[in-house]
Amino acid sequence: MCGLCGALGGEDNWTMGAVDPGRASHLRRQERRYRLVMINRALAPFRVVVDDFQGQAYVVRTLTGAQELVTDLGGIWPAAERLSSRAIDPLDETYLRSLSR
């Protein structure tokens, strides 16, 4: 999907869960905010931050200002690795210990 299609509200991704037309939009926004809290907690040891972009995409950025726009949750981890210039191993023991603090 091109950046323009993503910004204009392309197809929902499987990571958004089942789409329920009756579900209130505020609940979807609340779930998205919660996902961002969890993602930022997981990426904090690598000094990478993820922000919402108009409810349609995510901005992955470093504390030095490098940033990348990704369209779904699946793009966040690879972008974090590119921007931090290192492989991020979610099974690394030191990393897992840092999450439990």
TORSE-969743 format. One record per residue: x, y, z of N, C-alpha, C, O in turn; residue number from 1; residue in one letter. Coordinates in nm, 3 decimals. Last residue first. Layout:
! TORSE-969743
PT     n.x     n.y     n.z    ca.x    ca.y    ca.z     c.x     c.y     c.z     o.x     o.y     o.z num residuo
PT       X       Y       Z       X       Y       Z       X       Y       Z       X       Y       Z NUM       A
...
***
This chain:
! TORSE-969743
PT     n.x     n.y     n.z    ca.x    ca.y    ca.z     c.x     c.y     c.z     o.x     o.y     o.z num residuo
PT   1.090  -0.535   3.510   1.115  -0.435   3.615   1.004  -0.335   3.623   1.009  -0.244   3.705 101       R
PT   1.054  -0.695   3.293   0.988  -0.736   3.417   1.010  -0.637   3.531   0.954  -0.654   3.639 100       S
PT   1.210  -0.594   3.091   1.065  -0.577   3.081   0.995  -0.608   3.212   0.888  -0.554   3.240  99       L
PT   1.464  -0.677   3.161   1.435  -0.533   3.165   1.284  -0.507   3.157   1.236  -0.408   3.212  98       S
PT   1.447  -0.951   3.112   1.459  -0.904   3.251   1.423  -0.755   3.261   1.360  -0.713   3.358  97       R
PT   1.439  -0.945   2.832   1.323  -0.995   2.906   1.326  -0.951   3.052   1.223  -0.919   3.110  96       L
PT   1.701  -0.849   2.781   1.583  -0.772   2.739   1.460  -0.815   2.819   1.385  -0.731   2.867  95       Y
PT   1.851  -1.059   2.878   1.867  -0.927   2.937   1.746  -0.840   2.904   1.696  -0.767   2.990  94       T
PT   1.767  -1.269   2.706   1.741  -1.275   2.850   1.753  -1.139   2.918   1.673  -1.106   3.006  93       E
PT   1.594  -1.231   2.402   1.719  -1.206   2.474   1.690  -1.197   2.625   1.598  -1.126   2.666  92       D
PT   1.370  -1.242   2.252   1.394  -1.355   2.342   1.524  -1.341   2.421   1.561  -1.431   2.497  91       L
PT   1.364  -1.032   2.076   1.264  -1.033   2.183   1.282  -1.148   2.282   1.215  -1.150   2.386  90       P
PT   1.629  -0.860   1.963   1.590  -0.998   1.987   1.491  -1.003   2.103   1.529  -0.981   2.218  89       D
PT   1.692  -0.643   1.723   1.623  -0.646   1.852   1.568  -0.787   1.870   1.474  -0.829   1.802  88       I
PT   1.984  -0.531   1.569   1.882  -0.635   1.576   1.822  -0.634   1.716   1.894  -0.624   1.815  87       A
PT   2.027  -0.182   1.500   2.065  -0.307   1.565   1.948  -0.404   1.564   1.832  -0.366   1.557  86       R
PT   1.951   0.078   1.433   2.072   0.019   1.373   2.121  -0.104   1.448   2.241  -0.127   1.459  85       S
PT   1.719   0.195   1.496   1.815   0.182   1.606   1.947   0.123   1.559   2.044   0.117   1.635  84       S
PT   1.589   0.180   1.249   1.618   0.311   1.308   1.720   0.305   1.421   1.798   0.398   1.439  83       L
PT   1.569  -0.099   1.208   1.638  -0.012   1.111   1.680   0.119   1.176   1.794   0.163   1.160  82       R
PT   1.420  -0.177   1.436   1.555  -0.231   1.412   1.633  -0.143   1.315   1.751  -0.116   1.337  81       E
PT   1.185  -0.035   1.392   1.263  -0.010   1.514   1.406  -0.061   1.498   1.501   0.004   1.541  80       A
PT   1.099  -0.158   1.157   1.135  -0.016   1.155   1.220   0.019   1.277   1.316   0.095   1.266  79       A
PT   1.041  -0.418   1.251   1.148  -0.397   1.153   1.192  -0.251   1.146   1.311  -0.223   1.129  78       P
PT   0.828  -0.342   1.438   0.953  -0.404   1.483   1.065  -0.389   1.380   1.176  -0.350   1.418  77       W
PT   0.621  -0.223   1.272   0.687  -0.150   1.380   0.822  -0.210   1.417   0.921  -0.138   1.426  76       I
PT   0.482  -0.367   1.088   0.593  -0.286   1.040   0.672  -0.219   1.149   0.780  -0.164   1.123  75       G
PT   0.270  -0.486   1.221   0.375  -0.571   1.165   0.496  -0.494   1.115   0.603  -0.552   1.102  74       G
PT   0.092  -0.280   1.274   0.177  -0.331   1.382   0.292  -0.415   1.329   0.401  -0.414   1.388  73       L
PT   0.106  -0.057   0.984   0.042  -0.151   1.076   0.141  -0.201   1.180   0.260  -0.169   1.174  72       D
PT   0.245   0.134   0.835   0.099   0.127   0.824   0.031   0.036   0.924  -0.089   0.049   0.947  71       T
PT   0.491   0.371   0.944   0.452   0.233   0.909   0.301   0.223   0.916   0.236   0.294   0.993  70       V
PT   0.738   0.610   0.899   0.595   0.587   0.904   0.567   0.444   0.862   0.612   0.401   0.756  69       L
PT   1.017   0.693   1.097   0.965   0.618   0.983   0.816   0.597   1.005   0.772   0.568   1.117  68       E
PT   1.296   0.899   1.204   1.160   0.846   1.212   1.119   0.778   1.083   1.176   0.801   0.977  67       Q
PT   1.534   1.048   1.419   1.509   0.964   1.302   1.370   0.905   1.315   1.329   0.866   1.424  66       A
PT   1.567   1.175   1.664   1.486   1.239   1.562   1.464   1.159   1.435   1.383   1.199   1.352  65       G
PT   1.684   1.056   1.876   1.769   1.148   1.800   1.693   1.214   1.686   1.748   1.300   1.618  64       T
PT   1.509   0.876   1.974   1.524   0.998   2.052   1.614   1.099   1.982   1.620   1.215   2.024  63       L
PT   1.327   0.754   1.688   1.429   0.743   1.791   1.438   0.875   1.864   1.380   0.975   1.820  62       T
PT   1.000   0.630   1.594   1.108   0.729   1.597   1.208   0.699   1.708   1.179   0.630   1.805  61       R
PT   0.731   0.556   1.396   0.835   0.494   1.478   0.951   0.591   1.476   0.997   0.631   1.369  60       V
PT   0.404   0.623   1.371   0.533   0.686   1.350   0.629   0.622   1.449   0.611   0.631   1.570  59       V
PT   0.144   0.439   1.214   0.228   0.463   1.331   0.355   0.533   1.287   0.409   0.506   1.180  58       Y
PT  -0.196   0.490   1.098  -0.059   0.441   1.083   0.015   0.471   1.214  -0.043   0.522   1.310  57       A
PT  -0.447   0.580   1.166  -0.434   0.498   1.046  -0.296   0.436   1.030  -0.280   0.339   0.955  56       Q
PT  -0.474   0.773   1.360  -0.552   0.651   1.375  -0.540   0.555   1.259  -0.615   0.457   1.251  55       G
PT  -0.285   0.972   1.309  -0.422   0.990   1.263  -0.506   0.862   1.267  -0.599   0.845   1.188  54       Q
PT  -0.051   0.789   1.423  -0.061   0.887   1.316  -0.202   0.882   1.260  -0.235   0.799   1.176  53       F
PT   0.091   0.733   1.744  -0.020   0.715   1.652  -0.014   0.824   1.545   0.023   0.937   1.573  52       D
PT   0.435   0.646   1.798   0.320   0.734   1.815   0.214   0.699   1.712   0.243   0.644   1.606  51       D
PT   0.698   0.490   1.966   0.597   0.477   1.861   0.479   0.566   1.895   0.428   0.563   2.008  50       V
PT   1.048   0.506   2.018   0.914   0.546   2.060   0.820   0.533   1.940   0.858   0.562   1.827  49       V
PT   1.345   0.364   2.142   1.257   0.382   2.027   1.116   0.410   2.080   1.071   0.346   2.175  48       V
PT   1.539   0.267   2.317   1.525   0.411   2.295   1.450   0.442   2.166   1.486   0.532   2.090  47       R
PT   1.534   0.013   2.393   1.608   0.041   2.270   1.599   0.187   2.230   1.646   0.227   2.123  46       F
PT   1.368  -0.003   2.611   1.510  -0.033   2.631   1.596  -0.001   2.509   1.719   0.010   2.520  45       P
PT   1.111   0.058   2.483   1.183   0.157   2.564   1.330   0.123   2.586   1.413   0.214   2.580  44       A
PT   0.960  -0.135   2.359   1.071  -0.077   2.283   1.153   0.024   2.362   1.256   0.071   2.313  43       L
PT   0.767  -0.207   2.546   0.854  -0.311   2.491   0.975  -0.253   2.420   1.082  -0.314   2.420  42       A
PT   0.640   0.037   2.587   0.707  -0.029   2.700   0.807  -0.133   2.648   0.918  -0.145   2.701  41       R
PT   0.534   0.077   2.335   0.637   0.168   2.383   0.710   0.111   2.504   0.830   0.134   2.521  40       N
PT   0.346  -0.133   2.331   0.454  -0.129   2.233   0.567  -0.041   2.283   0.684  -0.079   2.276  39       I
PT   0.172  -0.053   2.539   0.244  -0.180   2.548   0.364  -0.183   2.452   0.471  -0.230   2.489  38       M
PT   0.077   0.190   2.435   0.142   0.187   2.567   0.228   0.061   2.578   0.343   0.067   2.621  37       V
PT  -0.042   0.101   2.197   0.075   0.189   2.192   0.150   0.192   2.325   0.273   0.196   2.327  36       L
PT  -0.258  -0.047   2.296  -0.152  -0.115   2.220  -0.026  -0.030   2.214   0.085  -0.082   2.225  35       R
PT  -0.405   0.167   2.406  -0.350   0.063   2.494  -0.238  -0.013   2.422  -0.134  -0.040   2.482  34       Y
PT  -0.478   0.304   2.172  -0.392   0.370   2.273  -0.327   0.267   2.365  -0.209   0.279   2.398  33       R
PT  -0.642   0.107   2.058  -0.521   0.150   1.988  -0.424   0.219   2.085  -0.303   0.195   2.081  32       R
PT  -0.851   0.099   2.243  -0.769  -0.020   2.220  -0.638   0.015   2.152  -0.534  -0.041   2.186  31       E
PT  -0.949   0.360   2.205  -0.899   0.319   2.336  -0.809   0.196   2.323  -0.703   0.189   2.385  30       Q
PT  -1.038   0.347   1.943  -0.930   0.440   1.977  -0.866   0.401   2.110  -0.744   0.409   2.126  29       R
PT  -1.242   0.158   1.976  -1.130   0.128   1.886  -1.011   0.218   1.918  -0.897   0.173   1.919  28       R
PT  -1.410   0.302   2.144  -1.350   0.179   2.193  -1.231   0.139   2.106  -1.131   0.090   2.158  27       L
PT  -1.493   0.510   1.980  -1.410   0.543   2.096  -1.345   0.419   2.155  -1.236   0.427   2.212  26       H
PT  -1.657   0.386   1.794  -1.523   0.428   1.751  -1.435   0.462   1.870  -1.313   0.446   1.863  25       S
PT  -1.833   0.095   1.902  -1.815   0.240   1.902  -1.671   0.276   1.867  -1.577   0.207   1.905  24       A
PT  -1.939  -0.166   1.699  -1.847  -0.123   1.804  -1.822   0.027   1.792  -1.793   0.077   1.684  23       R
PT  -2.087  -0.246   1.486  -2.159  -0.188   1.597  -2.069  -0.135   1.707  -2.116  -0.067   1.799  22       G
PT  -1.909  -0.366   1.312  -1.966  -0.237   1.274  -2.040  -0.168   1.389  -2.055  -0.046   1.390  21       P
PT  -1.619  -0.500   1.402  -1.759  -0.507   1.442  -1.822  -0.371   1.412  -1.791  -0.273   1.479  20       D
PT  -1.355  -0.672   1.280  -1.425  -0.545   1.269  -1.573  -0.567   1.301  -1.641  -0.644   1.234  19       V
PT  -1.121  -0.839   1.481  -1.241  -0.848   1.397  -1.314  -0.714   1.397  -1.333  -0.653   1.502  18       A
PT  -0.798  -0.676   1.488  -0.904  -0.762   1.539  -1.022  -0.764   1.444  -1.021  -0.699   1.339  17       G
PT  -0.585  -0.546   1.389  -0.688  -0.462   1.448  -0.801  -0.545   1.509  -0.890  -0.490   1.574  16       M
PT  -0.430  -0.722   1.256  -0.391  -0.689   1.392  -0.492  -0.601   1.463  -0.484  -0.582   1.584  15       T
PT  -0.526  -0.728   0.998  -0.570  -0.835   1.088  -0.535  -0.804   1.233  -0.601  -0.854   1.325  14       W
PT  -0.616  -0.392   0.905  -0.519  -0.499   0.915  -0.571  -0.604   1.013  -0.651  -0.572   1.101  13       N
PT  -0.842  -0.235   0.679  -0.803  -0.270   0.815  -0.707  -0.388   0.810  -0.716  -0.473   0.722  12       D
PT  -0.732  -0.051   0.389  -0.798  -0.165   0.452  -0.750  -0.185   0.595  -0.635  -0.158   0.628  11       E
PT  -0.670   0.304   0.434  -0.672   0.178   0.359  -0.740   0.069   0.439  -0.798   0.094   0.544  10       G
PT  -0.687   0.593   0.483  -0.768   0.490   0.548  -0.782   0.365   0.466  -0.893   0.325   0.432   9       G
PT  -0.518   0.776   0.382  -0.659   0.796   0.354  -0.747   0.687   0.412  -0.869   0.687   0.392   8       L
PT  -0.270   0.680   0.444  -0.315   0.801   0.511  -0.464   0.825   0.492  -0.529   0.888   0.576   7       A
PT  -0.257   0.463   0.267  -0.257   0.440   0.411  -0.309   0.560   0.488  -0.382   0.545   0.585   6       G
PT  -0.251   0.598   0.023  -0.363   0.508   0.054  -0.371   0.482   0.204  -0.480   0.480   0.261   5       C
PT  -0.005   0.734   0.052  -0.129   0.809   0.039  -0.250   0.721   0.073  -0.341   0.765   0.143   4       L
PT   0.187   0.528   0.064   0.165   0.615   0.179   0.035   0.691   0.172  -0.031   0.711   0.275   3       G
PT   0.057   0.221  -0.081   0.136   0.344  -0.084   0.103   0.430   0.037   0.003   0.407   0.105   2       C
PT   0.085  -0.117   0.000   0.000   0.000   0.000   0.089   0.123   0.000   0.188   0.128   0.074   1       M
***
